[in-house]
Amino acid sequence: MTDSDITPAEIVDRCQTIMAHAWMVRTFVKHSDEAEDFPELMHLARAVFDTARALETRVDDPAAYLKMLTKKIGKLRAAAEQFRQDAPAASAHTNFQQAVISMDACVDALTRLLHIATTIATDRPV
């Protein structure tokens, strides 16, 4: 299957899988001991929570889901960028290094899927 063959519903399914990964990073950060000493880490946890909750009510409506993701991706990206700066100050542990990589990958993948959705929307209606 090529990107041009994917349906909006399949894009939503992929986005949901990616958001599950982001949710696990959120859970790790939220429950880490470092979050008490570095409350700025919670910005990422809140951004993932906000995005996930906004999207979950729209999984059965791809057009609404993708519109909401377009609205939320900037805040999620900004939180991931800030987390990339804050995490090393909180801990040099591999778990934090991997969490940064994982969040960057999530944001990149969601951005690519939004691009694909925009591309196919110009070729066929969502």
LUMMIKOL-392092 format. One record per residue (C-alpha): residue number from 1; x negated, y, z. Coordinates in Angstrom, 2 decimals. Layout:
<rs>
+-----+---------+---------+---------+
! pos !      px !      py !      pz !
+-----+---------+---------+---------+
! NUM !       X !       Y !       Z !
...
+-----+---------+---------+---------+
</rs>
This chain:
<rs>
+-----+---------+---------+---------+
! pos !      px !      py !      pz !
+-----+---------+---------+---------+
!   1 !    0.00 !    0.00 !    0.00 !
!   2 !   -1.35 !    3.39 !   -0.95 !
!   3 !   -0.62 !    6.64 !    0.85 !
!   4 !    1.80 !    7.61 !   -1.90 !
!   5 !    3.80 !    4.39 !   -1.32 !
!   6 !    4.37 !    5.01 !    2.38 !
!   7 !    7.82 !    6.04 !    3.54 !
!   8 !    8.54 !    8.75 !    6.11 !
!   9 !    9.77 !    6.06 !    8.52 !
!  10 !    6.45 !    4.21 !    8.15 !
!  11 !    4.59 !    7.45 !    8.85 !
!  12 !    6.62 !    7.85 !   12.05 !
!  13 !    5.74 !    4.26 !   13.04 !
!  14 !    2.04 !    4.98 !   12.52 !
!  15 !    2.31 !    8.22 !   14.47 !
!  16 !    3.97 !    6.37 !   17.35 !
!  17 !    1.09 !    3.89 !   17.43 !
!  18 !   -1.40 !    6.75 !   17.55 !
!  19 !    0.59 !    8.48 !   20.28 !
!  20 !    0.43 !    5.26 !   22.31 !
!  21 !   -3.37 !    5.54 !   22.20 !
!  22 !   -3.17 !    9.19 !   23.24 !
!  23 !   -0.85 !    8.18 !   26.08 !
!  24 !   -3.45 !    5.73 !   27.39 !
!  25 !   -6.08 !    8.50 !   27.40 !
!  26 !   -3.57 !   10.67 !   29.26 !
!  27 !   -3.04 !    7.91 !   31.82 !
!  28 !   -6.79 !    7.43 !   32.29 !
!  29 !   -7.36 !   11.16 !   32.79 !
!  30 !   -4.34 !   11.66 !   35.04 !
!  31 !   -5.35 !    8.85 !   37.39 !
!  32 !   -9.09 !    9.52 !   37.39 !
!  33 !  -10.72 !   10.73 !   40.60 !
!  34 !  -12.38 !   13.48 !   38.56 !
!  35 !   -9.00 !   15.09 !   37.83 !
!  36 !   -8.84 !   16.22 !   41.46 !
!  37 !  -12.18 !   18.04 !   41.22 !
!  38 !  -11.62 !   19.24 !   37.64 !
!  39 !   -7.93 !   20.18 !   37.34 !
!  40 !   -8.59 !   21.60 !   33.87 !
!  41 !   -8.67 !   17.97 !   32.68 !
!  42 !   -4.93 !   17.90 !   33.26 !
!  43 !   -4.38 !   20.25 !   30.30 !
!  44 !   -4.92 !   17.26 !   28.04 !
!  45 !   -2.58 !   15.09 !   30.08 !
!  46 !    0.14 !   17.74 !   29.90 !
!  47 !   -0.32 !   18.29 !   26.15 !
!  48 !   -0.05 !   14.56 !   25.41 !
!  49 !    3.00 !   14.28 !   27.68 !
!  50 !    4.68 !   17.27 !   26.06 !
!  51 !    4.02 !   15.98 !   22.54 !
!  52 !    5.11 !   12.42 !   23.30 !
!  53 !    8.34 !   13.53 !   24.98 !
!  54 !    9.19 !   15.90 !   22.14 !
!  55 !    8.61 !   13.18 !   19.54 !
!  56 !   10.25 !   10.22 !   21.26 !
!  57 !   13.75 !   11.60 !   20.83 !
!  58 !   13.25 !   11.91 !   17.09 !
!  59 !   11.85 !    8.51 !   16.07 !
!  60 !   15.05 !    7.64 !   14.22 !
!  61 !   14.97 !   10.87 !   12.21 !
!  62 !   11.68 !   11.06 !   10.27 !
!  63 !   12.28 !   14.59 !    9.00 !
!  64 !   12.92 !   15.93 !   12.52 !
!  65 !   10.02 !   13.89 !   13.93 !
!  66 !    7.54 !   15.24 !   11.39 !
!  67 !    8.82 !   18.78 !   11.83 !
!  68 !    8.32 !   18.51 !   15.60 !
!  69 !    4.87 !   16.95 !   15.18 !
!  70 !    3.94 !   19.84 !   12.90 !
!  71 !    5.03 !   22.20 !   15.67 !
!  72 !    3.15 !   20.33 !   18.43 !
!  73 !   -0.09 !   19.29 !   16.69 !
!  74 !   -1.79 !   22.65 !   17.26 !
!  75 !   -1.34 !   22.49 !   21.02 !
!  76 !   -2.48 !   18.87 !   21.08 !
!  77 !   -5.54 !   19.73 !   18.97 !
!  78 !   -6.42 !   22.66 !   21.23 !
!  79 !   -6.11 !   20.45 !   24.32 !
!  80 !   -8.34 !   17.78 !   22.74 !
!  81 !  -10.93 !   20.43 !   21.83 !
!  82 !  -10.89 !   21.79 !   25.38 !
!  83 !  -11.11 !   18.24 !   26.76 !
!  84 !  -14.19 !   17.68 !   24.58 !
!  85 !  -15.82 !   20.58 !   26.46 !
!  86 !  -14.46 !   19.82 !   29.94 !
!  87 !  -14.96 !   16.05 !   30.10 !
!  88 !  -18.80 !   16.10 !   30.18 !
!  89 !  -18.67 !   18.60 !   33.06 !
!  90 !  -16.35 !   16.27 !   34.96 !
!  91 !  -18.30 !   13.07 !   34.35 !
!  92 !  -21.01 !   11.61 !   32.16 !
!  93 !  -19.40 !    8.18 !   32.48 !
!  94 !  -18.82 !    6.21 !   29.30 !
!  95 !  -15.07 !    6.17 !   29.98 !
!  96 !  -14.90 !    9.94 !   29.60 !
!  97 !  -17.12 !    9.87 !   26.52 !
!  98 !  -14.84 !    7.28 !   24.94 !
!  99 !  -11.72 !    9.24 !   25.95 !
! 100 !  -13.06 !   12.28 !   24.07 !
! 101 !  -13.73 !   10.17 !   20.98 !
! 102 !  -10.31 !    8.56 !   21.24 !
! 103 !   -8.44 !   11.87 !   21.52 !
! 104 !  -10.36 !   13.34 !   18.60 !
! 105 !   -9.46 !   10.25 !   16.55 !
! 106 !   -5.79 !   10.54 !   17.55 !
! 107 !   -5.58 !   14.18 !   16.53 !
! 108 !   -7.41 !   13.50 !   13.26 !
! 109 !   -5.14 !   10.57 !   12.41 !
! 110 !   -1.97 !   12.51 !   13.21 !
! 111 !   -3.21 !   15.41 !   11.09 !
! 112 !   -3.92 !   13.05 !    8.17 !
! 113 !   -0.46 !   11.52 !    8.47 !
! 114 !    1.14 !   14.97 !    8.47 !
! 115 !   -0.82 !   15.78 !    5.32 !
! 116 !    0.42 !   12.57 !    3.69 !
! 117 !    3.99 !   13.39 !    4.74 !
! 118 !    3.69 !   16.85 !    3.22 !
! 119 !    2.24 !   15.41 !    0.02 !
! 120 !    4.99 !   12.83 !   -0.43 !
! 121 !    7.66 !   15.38 !    0.48 !
! 122 !    6.68 !   17.39 !   -2.59 !
! 123 !    7.02 !   14.26 !   -4.72 !
! 124 !   10.26 !   12.98 !   -3.18 !
! 125 !   12.67 !   14.17 !   -0.52 !
! 126 !   12.11 !   13.11 !    3.09 !
+-----+---------+---------+---------+
</rs>
